[in-house]
Amino acid sequence: MKTTSFSQHLGTYFDEYLPNVRNYSPNTIASYQDTFRLLLEYMAEQQHIKPYLLDYKHFSDKVILSFLNWLETHRNCSPSTRNQRLSAISAFFKYASQRSISALKICSNIASIPPKKTPRHIFSYFSVEELRVLLQMPDPRKPLERRDIVLLSLLYDSGARAQELCGIRVGDIRFSNPASVLLHGKGGKSRVVPLMNRPTRILQQFIAERKFGTAEKDAPLFLNQRGEPITPACIRNVICKYISRAKNIRPDLFNESSYSPHSFRHSKAVHLLEAGTELVYIRDFLGHVLRTPSAEVRTIKRLNGYRIEIRSTREDNHNYAHFHVVKGTDGMASIRIDTLEVLESSLPRKDLNKILEWAQTNREILLNVWNEYHGCRIRVE
């Protein structure tokens, strides 16, 4: 049976181009492959074209749009997932357009499909008191919960992403002074993160308890109840378990609608910032690359139910450093950092005075954020 140009290019794209030419990570390639698995499934079920018969003549911007709508309606995918699938498809057709005249027109049509607007998501994070309570929830008398104490402590102290925590091997831990952990991040990038004394002690006890030998450097640090490496979903379940337990003891805390493994990473960044740590260090600690200039908002603190946000001048057409105070749709205020002049406000006067008192005390932190990242896209991922 003759292989179509589409099939040939798709095979070469995944077997050679992405891993060898672009040097994409296995996770990225797997995500792209998942997109085309779904696309082939859609073409077979909805367009009634078997995968081995597919060629460029079967694709158009209308077909791709229909596929994207199918993802949302039949598979309940979010707009951000939809956009991710569109990006993967566009990348392939751009590659194919350089190798096939048939793909060239389709590429330009697909490139005209705009991404769907997604709501801006603000990650929840823990206050110092919430974190202290949460880390007291696991019962150290139970082996599985002793693991959870180490897991939660390391998740916060290292600022690791959930996938990075899952990928930690015994050999990635160093107990020299200072102790550190090697994290394998996105895009094949790795970084060494120092550890504080308390997490180091409980980590040493945990490793001693599991009796790792010298030949087990590649053994996963954390295992589930079946003796398999933990997954991000497992970490999420662990967090939900102890937050539920903590809410029963301290109903006055943990008032965010939801928490995730990323909440620990965001908490670490916020606590470092509140302690006066330079943002350049925080950026490197979290394993970020400096972004190109763009209007962006960064929440840096919660105060009495309000979010303190740094906003770039480009977004609001101001030529001076200012910050915003937001509380859902209930009210907002915009305040200059240098003079604490209230530019606009719909907040109750009592609340506004508390915000101004906080700003007066923490003006240096606000200015540091502004000066380091004014006009840059800052993301805690």
N, C-alpha and C positions, 0 to 999 in steps of 0.2 A: 504494500500500500504506500502511495506517495505521501510524503510528509509535507504539510503546508508550510509556507514561509513563516506564518505566525508561530507554529509549533517549534520550528527550527530556531527562530530568534529567541523565543521564550526559554527554551532549553539552554542555549548559550548564555543568555542573560543571567540565569541563576547558577549555572555550573562554572562559568568562567568570568563573566564581566563583574558581577557584584563582589565575589570573594577575592578575585585576583587583581582586577584593574582598579576597582573602587576601594578594595580592602574593607568592605563592610563587615560588621560583627555578625556572628551566627544569629544573634537575637534579631537584628535588623533584617537579615535575609529571611528568617523564619516569618517575620511579620509581613514582608512583601509576598512570600509564598502563600501565606494565609489569604491575602487579598485576592490572588489569582485563583486559589482554590474556590473561594466564594464566587468569583466571577464566572468560572467554568460551571459551577453548580447552577448559577442563575441562567446562563445561556442554555443549559440543557433543560432546565425545568420550565422556564418562562419563554425562551425563544425557540425551544425544541431543536437545538443544534448540538449534536454530540461533540465532545471536546476534540476528538481527533479530526473532525471536519472543519473546525474553526479556522477562518482566515481573516485577513484585514477587511475584506469586503463586508463582513458581518458586523463590523463595529462602526459606530458613529457617535456623535455627541448625544443624540437622543437615546441611544442604547445605554450609554454610560450613565446618563441622568436617570434613566429608568432603573438601572442596577442600584444606584445610590439610594433612590427612593425605596426600592425593595429591601435594602439593608435596614432602613429605619422602620418600615411598616411590618415586614415579616420577621426580622431578626431583632427588632427593638434596639438597634444600635443608636448611640447618641450622636449628635451633630459632630462632635470632635472625632469620633471613630469614623464617621462618614468622610470627614475631611482627610483623615489619615489614609483611607482606602483610595480616595481620589488622587492624593499625592503619589501613592505607589503606582497607580495606573498611568498617571501623567509621566512619571519617570521612565517607565518602560517604553511608552510610545515615543518619547523623545529619543531614547536609545534606538528604537526600531526605525525611526524616521531617517536616521543617518545610514541605514542599511537597506531600506526598501522604499521605492517611490510610492507604493500603495499605502504605506504607513504615514507618509508625509502630511497629506491633507487631514487625515484623522487626528494626527498629533496637534495641528493648529486648532482644530475644532475642540478637542478635549481641553487644550490649554485655555480656551475661552470660558470654560465652566468655572464659575466663581466658588470658592469655599463657602460653606454655610456659616453664618454668624453664630458664634457660641457664647453663652453667658460667661462672664468673667468669674472664675471660681477663686474665692479667698480661703486658703487652707486654715483650718483651726489649729490652735496650738495651746499648750498647757502653761499655766502660771507656775511659778516656783513651788507654791504650796500644793497645787494640783499634782505636780510631778512627785513631790515628796509623799503624798498620800498614795498615789498610784503604785509607787515602787514598794510600798509596804503591804500591798494586797496579796502577792503570792506567799504561800505557806512554805517556809524553808524545810519543814519536816517531810514534805512530799517530793520525791525525786523529780517529777515532771515540773512542779512549780519552782523547784530550785533552778531548773533550766530556764524557766520563764523570768526569774529574777535577773539572771545573766543576760538573757535576750533583751529585755526591756532596758536594762542599764546600758548595754553596749549600743543599742539602737539610738539612745539619746546621746551618750557621750561621744560617739563617733560621728554623729550626724549622717549616718549611712542611709542610703535608699534601701527599701525592702529587698530588692533583688541583690544589692551589694551584700547585705547581711546574710542572705541565703547562700551566697557564693564564698563566704569566708571558710578557709581551710585551717586546720590546726597549725600548719607551717606558716600561716600569714600573721600569727601572733608573735610578738617579740616582747620579752619581759626585761630587756635591758633598761637602763635608766636614761630617758623616760621610756616607759612601756609604749608600744604602738601596735597598730593593726594595719595590714595592707588591704585596701579595698579595691576591688576590680570594678570600675565604673562603666558608664555607657560609652559606646564607641571604642571599646578596647582600651580605654584609658585607666590607669591605676594611680593611686595616691596613698601615701603613708600618713596616718592620722594618729597623733599622740593620745594617750589615755590617761585619765585622772587616777588617783591612788585607789579610791574605793572600787571602781569597776575593775581595776587591775587585780585587786585582792580576790574578789569573788570569781573573777575569770580564772585565776590560778587554782582556786579551790575546785572549780567546776572541771577543769582539765585534769587535775589530779584525781578527782573522783571517777572520771571516765576512763582513767588508766590508759591514755594514749601511749603507744610505744614510739621509739625513734623512727620506725619505718612507716608511721602513719601520718606523716606530714601533709599528705594530700587528702586525709579523711575530712569530711564535712564537720564543722564545729557543732552545728545544731542539727539534731535529728527529730523526726516526729515519733509518735507512739508506735509506728510500725517499723522503726529503725531506718526510715528513708530520709533523705535531706529535706528540710523544711521548705515550704514555698511561701511566696508573698501572701497567698490566701490564708495559710496557716498563721502567719504573723498577725494578720488582720483579726482572725478569730481570737487569738490570744489577747490582743489589745481590747477587743470588745468585751471579753470575759471579765477582765479586771476593772474596766471602767464601770461595767454594770455593778460589780461588787463594791467599788468605791462610791458610787452614787448612793447606794443604800446606807453607807456609813456617813457620808458627807453630802447630803442633798443640796447644800448651798454651793457646791463646786460642780465642775464639769457641765457647764450650761450650753456648750455648743451643740448644734443639732447632730453632728457626727464627728467621729475621730478616725484617723487612719494611721498606718505606719509613717506617713509623711508628716503627721502632726509632731512627731518627735524631732524630725529633721528641722521643721520650721521653728519649733520651740528652742532648739539649740542655737539657731541663728539669731532669734529674737533675744535670748538671754545673753549671748555674747555681745550683741549690740547694746543692750541695756547696761552691760558691765563696762562699756567704753572701748570695746575692742574695735580696731580699725577694720573698715569694711573690706579692704584689700585682703586682709588675713582671713576674714569670714568667707570671702569669695573663694580663696584657694582651699580653705578647709573643707568647703562643701564640694569642691571639684568643679567649679564653674569656669567658663571662658567669658571674658569681657564682651558684652554685646555691642552691636553698632548703635549709634544714637537713634532714639525713637521715643515718642511720648509714652510714659508708663507711670503706673501708680504702685506704690509699695506700702502696705500696712506695716507699721513698725511697733505699734502698741495698742492694747485695749485699755480703756480707762472709763470706769462707770458705765459700761455698756456701749461706749463710743469707740470707733476705730480712729486712730491717729494715722494719717496717710501723708506720705511725701508725694507730690505730683510735679511733673516736669513743666517748665514754663511753656514749652511748645504746645502742650495740651490746653492750657488755659489762657494763653496769650498775655501772661504777665512777664515782666522783665526783672523780677526780684524773687528771692527765695521765699516760699510760703508752704504751709502745710494745711491739710484739710482735716476736719473732724466730721465723721459720718456716723449716723445711727439708723441703718436701714433706710426707710423712707420717712422717718419721723423728724429728721432735721439734719442740718449740716452747717458748717462754718468754715470760712477760709481766713487764715491768719498769717500775717507776715512773720518770718522767723527773726529778722534782724530787729524790728521795732515792737513786735507783738501787736501791731495794729490789726484790728478786726476788719477785714475787707468786706465781708458779708456774713450774716448769721441768722439762722432761724431757730437757734437753741434757746432753751430757758436760761435766763440770766444766771441762775444759781449754777447750772451745769457749765456754762461758758466760763464763769469765774474759776471753777475747779480746773478746767482745761488750761486756762491762762497761768494758773499757779504751777501746774505741772510743766508747762512749756518754759516758764521762767527758770525753773530748777534744771531742766534738761535741754536748755537751748544749745549747748555745745554738741549734744548727740544729734539734734535736728540739723545743725549746720554741718556736722561731719557727713551725715547721710547726703545732704544736698551737694556738698563740695565734691565728694567722691564719685557720686553717680548721677549728677545733674544731667538730665536728658538721655540717660542710658537705660536700656531695658534690663531690669534686675529681676531674676526669677529664682525662687527657692524650689528646686525640682526634686 
